[in-house]
Amino acid sequence: MALTRRCFSSAQGLRLLCPQVLRDTLALFPDFLAHQKIKLPEAATSDNLDYPSICAALISANVDEDLDNLLHLACLLGNSKGWSMIERQATAVGCPLPPPDHCHGYVDMALLTATTDWPRHKDILTHVNARTRVHARSSYDYLAPTRDHRAVYQTPTDGLLNRTREELTRHFTSEGLASDRQQSKATEIIPYDFENEIWFMIRYPGKRMRYSGCNTEGDWKAFVFNPEQYDAVVYNKVYADLRMNTRRKRERTKYRIAFSRLLFQHDHAFQDDAIVVNLEPILDKRATELFDCDDIPGLASVAPVELCYELFGLDSRMRTDKAAEGRTLLDGNEFHPGLTPPGMTIGVRHAVLEYRLKDSQRSGKLRLRRGNCVSYERDGDSLVLENWLRRRKFVRSYI
C-alpha cells in the first residue's frame, strides 16, 4: 500500500486525461492491472475504457505506488504554470518532452513527459513538484557561517545525500512522523544546484491523518495516511551562509548539523545565534538612495511600503508607517532623503518592501524582520533579491 493514497475519488477526475494517454500509462503496470482484473483496449476512447473499475482500483488498498504518484502529480501540475516548471526541469536533466499535439492537455503532457522511456524519468514529476515549492511564498531563517569554509565545500554525491537522508529518517522516526524503517523511502532530499547557490528540498511524512470517504460503489471507508511535508535548505556558495524554511522549529537544529556534515564533513559550519538580517541601513540619513536598483541585474524596482520603528522619548514608542494602496513610502516622503524621523529613531523592527523583476509585470512583497528572518513572495525571486539585500547590507556577510 502506498504511504499516501492520493488518487481519484471519482471517475470524473480520470476524464481530465486523454483516454489513450491514460490507457498507455496504465499499461506500464501489468501486474497491477492483472491483480485488479482490468483489461485495456488497444485504441482507447472515452466509451471503451472501464472508468468505474479503473477508479475503484486506484483508491484500493493495493494501488501501485508509482502509478499513484504519477496520476496525482500529473493532475497537480496539469496547468500552464506547472508545465512551465516541467519544461525547466526536463531541460536541466535531459528529459525529452512530448511533441505538441492539439489533443493533449497539460495533464496529458505531464504524464507523457514522465512515462517516455519508462522508468528512466519516472521521478521527474516528484522533482518538479518540489521545485514548485521553491517558487512559493515562504519565510527563511538565516544562519551565519562559523568561519570561511568555502575552500572545503564539496558538491554532494549520491552516497552523501543518501547518508543524510538516512540521518533525517531516523530523526523523523524519533519524532513520530515515520512509524518504522520500512517507511524510510518516504523521506527524500532533492537537490537543485545553481551557480551561486545549492537548494535542498526535503520531503517527509507529516502527522497521520484519518478521513472517511465514499468510493465509487457508494461505500464509506476509512482512509489513513501521512500527508507529505516539504522543508527547504539553501547554501550560498558565495557568502557561505545557510538559510532554511521549515514547518517546525525543531527541525532547524537538525538541518544545521546534518547539512554541515553533508557539505563540509563536520558538524559546526553554521552558527544559529548570529544576527544576519540587519535593518540599520534604513536609519541612514540618505536611506532613500538604498532603493536605486540600476546596479542590480534583473531588478526593475524596489521601494518600502511599510516600516515599523521605535522612537526616543520619555516613554519609547513604536510607530508604523504604511503607504496608501498603489503608492510607496518614497512618495511624498516628509523625511527625504531619510526614511525615519532624523535623530529620533532607536531602531527598525520590520520592513515590508514592494519589488518588481524586469522579466515580470507582477510586483511582489519582501518582508524583513530584525534578527534572522526574510519572507519572500516567491522564493524563485530570491536569486535577484539576494543580490540587492547583500549589496545594501540588509543581509550581513560574515566572511
Secondary structure in CASP SS format (residue, H / E / C, confidence):
PFRMAT SS
TARGET T0000
AUTHOR 0000-0000-0000
METHOD secondary structure of the structure
MODEL  1
M C 1.00
A C 1.00
L C 1.00
T C 1.00
R C 1.00
R C 1.00
C C 1.00
F C 1.00
S C 1.00
S C 1.00
A H 1.00
Q H 1.00
G H 1.00
L H 1.00
R C 1.00
L C 1.00
L C 1.00
C C 1.00
P H 1.00
Q H 1.00
V H 1.00
L H 1.00
R H 1.00
D H 1.00
T H 1.00
L H 1.00
A C 1.00
L C 1.00
F C 1.00
P H 1.00
D H 1.00
F H 1.00
L H 1.00
A H 1.00
H H 1.00
Q H 1.00
K C 1.00
I C 1.00
K C 1.00
L C 1.00
P C 1.00
E C 1.00
A C 1.00
A C 1.00
T C 1.00
S C 1.00
D C 1.00
N C 1.00
L C 1.00
D C 1.00
Y H 1.00
P H 1.00
S H 1.00
I H 1.00
C H 1.00
A H 1.00
A H 1.00
L H 1.00
I C 1.00
S C 1.00
A C 1.00
N C 1.00
V C 1.00
D C 1.00
E H 1.00
D H 1.00
L H 1.00
D H 1.00
N H 1.00
L H 1.00
L H 1.00
H H 1.00
L H 1.00
A H 1.00
C H 1.00
L H 1.00
L C 1.00
G C 1.00
N C 1.00
S H 1.00
K H 1.00
G H 1.00
W H 1.00
S H 1.00
M H 1.00
I H 1.00
E H 1.00
R H 1.00
Q H 1.00
A H 1.00
T H 1.00
A H 1.00
V H 1.00
G C 1.00
C C 1.00
P C 1.00
L C 1.00
P C 1.00
P C 1.00
P C 1.00
D C 1.00
H C 1.00
C C 1.00
H C 1.00
G C 1.00
Y H 1.00
V H 1.00
D H 1.00
M H 1.00
A H 1.00
L H 1.00
L H 1.00
T H 1.00
A H 1.00
T H 1.00
T C 1.00
D C 1.00
W C 1.00
P C 1.00
R C 1.00
H C 1.00
K C 1.00
D C 1.00
I H 1.00
L H 1.00
T H 1.00
H H 1.00
V H 1.00
N H 1.00
A H 1.00
R H 1.00
T H 1.00
R H 1.00
V H 1.00
H C 1.00
A C 1.00
R C 1.00
S E 1.00
S E 1.00
Y E 1.00
D E 1.00
Y E 1.00
L E 1.00
A E 1.00
P E 1.00
T C 1.00
R C 1.00
D C 1.00
H C 1.00
R H 1.00
A H 1.00
V H 1.00
Y C 1.00
Q C 1.00
T C 1.00
P C 1.00
T C 1.00
D H 1.00
G H 1.00
L H 1.00
L H 1.00
N H 1.00
R H 1.00
T H 1.00
R H 1.00
E H 1.00
E H 1.00
L H 1.00
T H 1.00
R H 1.00
H H 1.00
F H 1.00
T H 1.00
S H 1.00
E C 1.00
G C 1.00
L C 1.00
A C 1.00
S C 1.00
D C 1.00
R H 1.00
Q H 1.00
Q H 1.00
S H 1.00
K H 1.00
A H 1.00
T C 1.00
E E 1.00
I E 1.00
I E 1.00
P E 1.00
Y E 1.00
D E 1.00
F C 1.00
E C 1.00
N C 1.00
E E 1.00
I E 1.00
W E 1.00
F E 1.00
M E 1.00
I E 1.00
R E 1.00
Y E 1.00
P E 1.00
G C 1.00
K C 1.00
R C 1.00
M E 1.00
R E 1.00
Y E 1.00
S E 1.00
G E 1.00
C E 1.00
N C 1.00
T C 1.00
E C 1.00
G C 1.00
D C 1.00
W E 1.00
K E 1.00
A E 1.00
F E 1.00
V E 1.00
F E 1.00
N C 1.00
P C 1.00
E E 1.00
Q E 1.00
Y E 1.00
D E 1.00
A E 1.00
V E 1.00
V E 1.00
Y E 1.00
N E 1.00
K C 1.00
V C 1.00
Y C 1.00
A C 1.00
D C 1.00
L E 1.00
R E 1.00
M E 1.00
N E 1.00
T C 1.00
R C 1.00
R C 1.00
K C 1.00
R H 1.00
E H 1.00
R H 1.00
T H 1.00
K H 1.00
Y H 1.00
R H 1.00
I H 1.00
A H 1.00
F H 1.00
S H 1.00
R H 1.00
L H 1.00
L H 1.00
F H 1.00
Q C 1.00
H C 1.00
D C 1.00
H C 1.00
A C 1.00
F E 1.00
Q E 1.00
D C 1.00
D C 1.00
A C 1.00
I C 1.00
V C 1.00
V E 1.00
N C 1.00
L C 1.00
E H 1.00
P H 1.00
I H 1.00
L H 1.00
D C 1.00
K C 1.00
R C 1.00
A H 1.00
T H 1.00
E H 1.00
L H 1.00
F H 1.00
D C 1.00
C C 1.00
D C 1.00
D C 1.00
I C 1.00
P C 1.00
G C 1.00
L E 1.00
A E 1.00
S E 1.00
V E 1.00
A E 1.00
P E 1.00
V E 1.00
E E 1.00
L E 1.00
C E 1.00
Y E 1.00
E E 1.00
L E 1.00
F C 1.00
G C 1.00
L C 1.00
D C 1.00
S C 1.00
R E 1.00
M E 1.00
R E 1.00
T E 1.00
D E 1.00
K E 1.00
A C 1.00
A C 1.00
E C 1.00
G C 1.00
R C 1.00
T C 1.00
L C 1.00
L C 1.00
D C 1.00
G C 1.00
N C 1.00
E C 1.00
F C 1.00
H C 1.00
P C 1.00
G C 1.00
L C 1.00
T C 1.00
P C 1.00
P C 1.00
G C 1.00
M C 1.00
T E 1.00
I E 1.00
G E 1.00
V E 1.00
R E 1.00
H E 1.00
A E 1.00
V E 1.00
L E 1.00
E E 1.00
Y E 1.00
R E 1.00
L E 1.00
K C 1.00
D C 1.00
S C 1.00
Q C 1.00
R C 1.00
S C 1.00
G E 1.00
K E 1.00
L E 1.00
R E 1.00
L E 1.00
R E 1.00
R C 1.00
G E 1.00
N C 1.00
C E 1.00
V E 1.00
S E 1.00
Y E 1.00
E C 1.00
R C 1.00
D H 1.00
G H 1.00
D H 1.00
S H 1.00
L H 1.00
V H 1.00
L H 1.00
E H 1.00
N H 1.00
W H 1.00
L H 1.00
R H 1.00
R H 1.00
R C 1.00
K C 1.00
F C 1.00
V E 1.00
R C 1.00
S C 1.00
Y C 1.00
I C 1.00
END
